[in-house]
Amino acid sequence: MRLYKQELKRILLAKRTKVIFIIAMVMSVFLALLASEFNDANVPSEDGYITPLHGKEAIHFLEDASVDGNGEVTIESLKNALQRYQDLYNEYGMDPLKPGMSDDKFPLNVYWEEVYPINSLLRMMNIAYGTNDGQADLMALKLSDLDNFYGACEVRLEDAMRSDDLLRNPDYISKAHALYNNVEKPFVISHGYTRDAFDYVSFTILLLVLFSAVMVAPVFSERYESGEDSVIRCTEFGRGKLVRTMLMAVITVSSIMYWAGIGTHLLVSDMIFGMNTLKESVQVLYTVYSLPALNLLELQIVLALTGWVCCIAVTVMATCVSSIMRETSTAMVVSIIMVFLPTFIYMGIGSVSWLLALLPSAAVGLSNNMLYSLVDLRFLKIGGIVFWYPVVLVFFDIIETVVFGIISHFVYIRHQVR
């Protein structure tokens, strides 16, 4: 324990660690605030002009305008929304979902009062009764068609998979149906939190994982460069116990930074959008056939936890690289490349693969992150067994944490001092 405290203190007091901690906290808050800036609303004023709202003002306006549309997505609420849409279309002779101030656009003031509160319901109908080529014709849709809305969502899931060459495998479709059956129905609408905000949660996790790799990459290599390692190896605990203690210390420091960063980001973000908006089902915010049986608050928790597992795996990987490399700069460059390598591979092949899943940072990235793995349809298969891709990512991160830790141990104790 004494050695652990000494190593923990050495890492925490390093100037590099202090700088990275500060940058991580600043970026976490900045990205949460930035997510709120991607909200706009054009509100008609009494004098006939449009008042543009932006940022927090737009968020508050949109929340107030959508209050009447919050609640469970029942068959009755769907029918009422469809009936209201069709009545407005017949009354004004134009699509209520295309508002504006010109004569050929639906009246903007009526849109905010009558259409916006039911917009999520209409969007879900468009997806559930649409095709791969386009949305449904809501004017042709009958009220009786909505009696089997949730069945139509499941049919739409299968249609979407059969239209994709990578997903039309019957085993994939069967696995998707099994997962979708666990989704709680009816869905719940709670307007407010946006897709952009979740994208920034994923980007914050990526940055925190990257900062962890940069912070721990030099822990062994800097001792090689300074010659300190030559002295430490002559002590009683200078080999096996030291590397095990070092691994515990870097995991502790990385975890502290990660949870401080992601916790602050989510706290600021939720305060801006409102905690009540997190009651919404994932299927409402994304697509009606998304597979996670979660609401938005639970999705935040899952992203934070899986990001932490990935952060630990990358931290131990960077420590392993540091135990191999003799130069600090080389260890840092290699660790950074390993963090972004899954993004480059995904951009190249355009789909998930076992090779991609084997990389410790496969759960973080720009388009290959855990968020998209959850809300999109992604599977892997071995023989006749189908695995949901998010589960594969978490499983391999846990395995890689152990494997890289063992490699670090044996590499360091066998390291030859020059």
TAMO-V723000 format. One line per field, one symbol per residue. phi: phi as a letter, one per 30 degrees, with the letter a starting at -180 (. if undefined). psi: psi as a letter, one per 30 degrees, with the letter a starting at -180 (. if undefined). Layout:
phi = ???
psi = ???
This chain:
phi = .ddddddddddddddeddddeddddddddddddddddcbbaccdcddjcccdcbiddddddddddcedcdkddcdddddddddddddddddciadddbdlcddccdedddeddccedcdddddddeddcdbdcldddddddcdddddcedddddddeddddddcedbdeeddddddddddddddbddbcbeldcdedddddddddedddddddddcedecddddddidddddddddcdbdddddddddddddddddddddddddeddddddddjdddddddedddcbdcdcddbcddddeddddddddeddddddddddddddcdccddddddddddddcedddddddciadadddddddcddbldbcddeddddccbbbbbiccccdeeddddedddddeddddddedddddcdcdd
psi = eeeeeeeeeeeefkeeeeeeeeeeeeeeeeeeeeeffhklkjkklfgglkjkkkbeeeeeeeeefgefflakileeeeeeeeeeeeeeeeefglkfgilaflfglkkeeeeeeeeefgeeeeeeeeeegalffllljfffkleffffhefeeeeeeeeeeeffkffffkeeeeeeeeeefffkkkllkkikdkleeeeefeeeeeeeeeeeeeeefegeeefeeeffeeeeefflehgceeeeeeeeeeeeeeeeeeeeeeeeeeeeeeeeefkfffgfkkefeeclfgkfkilaeeeeeeeeeeeeeeeeeeeeeeeeeeefekfkeeeeeeeeeeeefeeeeeeeefgllleeeffkfgffkaefgleefeefljkllkjbgkkkkeeeeeeeeeeeeeeeeeeeeeeeeffkkk.
